[in-house]
């Protein structure tokens, strides 16, 4: 993973989502699980929240520290909170890497009563021409791919629905939380050809592909974007699941 590319190209979160989380939490002490490069953590810092990050990837943790964020390198399930408690626990684009029951139990342990758990994900929906070019090139040039485009961005009717159900079930099984709630924030972003091709290699379907093959795939996607005039508008859904610590 190119950490600098990831931070440069992955979008921030809707301001209304950040504002809601800060307002709904009983205080501002924040734990960011799977902080990555610190994208949502910087937004929360700007909203006045002291943020501690937990991140298993040492490279991403080091990048996030450059923003002045304290980050501890560990898998969340194995992380030692050392008695620390928080008002808000967030996880952006990361909770699917956490065991849904063990992670929820650890979240209940580290949140103060009334504290807020929030996991959220982006789902973009590029134009069919762009998705089709990627799909066709990927299947033709990587015929033995083990994941078959599972991580190529595409927005279904219920984005991340099965995953959010799994997270909600984990929260219920672990106990310590009120009934989980779902929310969705819809927004748009305009991408140039170069901006989209810069972001595309950060998705799991392409991170492991050999560089020469990846460049051939990107060239075909770039040609499709050129056919749209060199830029396009992508609708996004940012979906979230929240729960309050009993």
C-alpha positions in Angstrom: 0.0 0.0 0.0 1.3 3.5 -1.0 0.4 5.3 2.2 0.9 8.8 0.8 -1.3 8.0 -2.2 -4.0 6.6 0.1 -4.1 9.8 2.2 -3.9 12.0 -0.9 -6.7 10.4 -2.8 -9.2 9.0 -0.3 -12.0 11.4 0.4 -12.8 13.0 3.8 -16.1 12.4 5.5 -19.3 14.6 5.2 -19.1 17.5 7.6 -22.6 16.8 8.8 -21.6 13.3 9.9 -18.6 14.6 11.8 -20.7 17.3 13.4 -23.4 14.8 14.4 -20.9 12.4 16.1 -19.3 15.2 18.1 -22.7 16.6 19.2 -24.1 13.1 20.1 -21.1 12.1 22.2 -21.1 13.0 25.9 -17.6 14.5 25.6 -14.8 14.9 23.1 -12.2 12.3 24.1 -12.0 10.2 20.9 -10.6 6.8 20.1 -10.1 6.1 16.3 -9.9 2.4 15.6 -8.0 1.6 12.4 -7.0 5.3 12.1 -5.1 4.7 8.9 -3.5 7.9 7.7 -5.7 10.0 9.9 -8.3 11.3 7.5 -11.3 11.3 9.8 -9.0 12.0 12.8 -7.9 15.3 11.4 -11.6 16.3 10.9 -12.3 15.4 14.5 -9.3 17.3 15.7 -10.5 20.4 13.8 -13.9 19.9 15.6 -12.1 20.2 19.0 -11.7 16.4 19.8 -8.5 15.0 21.3 -7.9 11.9 19.3 -6.0 8.7 20.1 -5.5 6.3 17.2 -5.1 2.5 17.2 -3.7 1.1 13.9 -2.1 -2.3 13.1 -0.1 -1.0 10.1 3.0 0.8 11.4 3.4 2.7 8.1 0.0 4.3 8.3 0.4 4.9 12.0 3.6 6.9 11.4 1.9 8.9 8.7 -1.0 9.8 11.0 1.5 10.9 13.7 2.7 13.6 11.3 -0.6 15.3 11.9 0.2 15.5 15.7 -2.0 12.5 16.5 -1.0 10.0 19.1 -1.2 6.5 17.5 -0.5 3.2 19.1 0.3 0.2 16.8 -1.9 -2.8 17.6 -4.9 -4.8 16.4 -7.8 -3.4 18.3 -8.9 -6.7 19.8 -5.4 -7.1 21.3 -4.8 -3.5 22.2 -4.3 -2.6 25.9 -6.4 0.5 26.8 -4.5 0.7 30.2 -7.7 1.9 31.9 -8.3 4.8 29.5 -11.9 5.6 28.7 -13.4 7.6 25.8 -16.6 9.5 24.9 -16.5 8.6 21.2 -15.1 5.6 19.3 -15.0 6.0 15.5 -13.8 3.7 12.8 -13.7 4.9 9.2 -13.3 2.4 6.4 -11.8 -0.1 8.9 -14.3 -1.9 11.2 -14.7 -4.8 8.7 -11.2 -5.8 9.7 -12.3 -6.1 13.4 -13.9 -9.2 14.9 -17.6 -8.1 15.2 -18.1 -9.5 18.7 -14.7 -9.2 20.3 -14.3 -5.7 18.8 -17.7 -4.7 20.2 -16.8 -6.0 23.6 -13.6 -4.0 23.6 -15.5 -1.0 22.5 -17.9 -1.4 25.4 -14.9 -1.7 27.7 -13.3 1.6 26.6 -16.4 3.8 26.2 -17.8 5.8 29.1 -21.5 5.4 29.9 -23.3 7.3 27.2 -20.3 7.1 24.9 -20.9 6.7 21.2 -19.7 3.9 18.9 -19.6 4.9 15.2 -18.3 2.9 12.2 -18.7 4.3 8.7 -17.8 3.6 5.1 -17.8 5.4 1.7 -19.4 3.9 -1.3 -18.8 5.7 -4.6 -20.7 5.1 -7.8 -18.6 6.1 -10.8 -20.3 6.3 -14.3 -21.0 2.9 -16.0 -18.4 3.7 -18.6 -15.7 4.0 -16.0 -16.8 0.9 -14.0 -17.2 -1.1 -17.2 -13.7 -0.2 -18.5 -12.2 -1.3 -15.2 -14.2 -4.5 -15.0 -13.4 -5.5 -18.6 -9.7 -4.8 -18.4 -9.4 -6.4 -15.0 -11.1 -9.7 -16.0 -9.1 -9.9 -19.2 -5.7 -9.0 -17.8 -6.0 -10.6 -14.4 -8.0 -13.8 -15.3 -6.9 -15.7 -12.2 -7.7 -12.9 -9.7 -8.7 -14.3 -6.3 -11.2 -11.5 -5.5 -13.0 -10.9 -8.8 -13.6 -7.2 -8.4 -15.1 -7.5 -4.9 -13.4 -4.2 -3.9 -14.0 -2.3 -7.1 -16.2 0.7 -6.1 -19.8 0.3 -6.9 -22.9 1.5 -5.0 -25.7 -1.1 -4.6 -29.1 -0.2 -3.4 -28.1 -1.0 0.2 -24.4 -0.2 0.3 -22.6 -2.2 3.0 -26.0 -3.6 4.1 -24.8 -7.1 5.0 -21.7 -5.7 6.7 -23.6 -3.3 8.8 -26.0 -6.1 9.8 -23.0 -8.1 10.9 -21.7 -5.2 12.9 -25.1 -4.6 14.5 -25.4 -8.3 15.4 -21.9 -8.1 17.0 -22.9 -5.1 19.1 -26.0 -6.9 20.3 -24.2 -10.1 21.1 -21.4 -8.4 23.0 -23.8 -6.4 25.1 -23.4 -3.1 26.7 -25.0 -1.0 23.9 -28.4 0.3 23.1 -30.0 -0.6 19.8 -27.7 0.2 16.9 -28.9 2.8 14.4 -28.1 3.2 10.7 -27.6 6.5 8.8 -26.7 7.4 5.2 -25.2 10.7 3.9 -25.3 11.3 0.1 -23.0 13.7 -1.6 -21.0 14.2 -4.8 -17.5 14.8 -6.0 -16.1 15.8 -9.3 -13.0 13.8 -10.4 -10.5 14.6 -13.2 -9.0 11.7 -15.1 -5.7 12.0 -13.2 -7.5 12.2 -9.8 -9.5 9.0 -10.3 -6.5 7.1 -11.7 -4.5 8.2 -8.7 -7.1 6.9 -6.3 -7.9 3.6 -8.1 -4.8 1.7 -7.0 -5.7 2.2 -3.4 -8.6 -0.3 -3.7 -7.9 -3.9 -2.7 -8.6 -5.2 -6.2 -5.5 -3.5 -7.6 -3.1 -3.1 -4.7 -1.6 -6.6 -5.3 -1.6 -6.6 -9.1 1.8 -6.4 -10.8 2.7 -2.8 -11.7 2.8 -3.4 -15.5 -0.6 -5.0 -15.5 -2.0 -2.3 -13.2 -0.7 0.4 -15.5 -2.4 -1.3 -18.5 -5.7 -1.5 -16.6 -5.4 2.2 -15.6 -4.7 3.1 -19.2 -8.0 1.6 -20.3 -9.9 3.3 -17.5 -8.2 6.6 -18.5 -9.4 6.2 -22.0 -12.9 5.7 -20.8 -12.7 8.9 -18.8 -11.2 10.8 -21.8 -14.4 9.7 -23.6 -16.4 11.5 -21.0 -14.5 14.7 -21.5 -11.7 14.0 -19.0 -13.8 14.4 -15.8 -16.9 13.1 -14.3 -19.2 13.5 -11.2 -19.4 10.6 -8.8 -22.2 10.2 -6.3 -21.1 8.9 -2.9 -23.0 7.3 -0.1 -21.4 7.4 3.3 -23.1 4.8 5.5 -22.8 4.6 9.2 -23.8 2.5 12.2 -23.9 4.0 15.7 -24.7 2.7 19.1 -24.7 4.3 22.6 -22.9 2.7 25.5 -25.4 1.7 28.2 
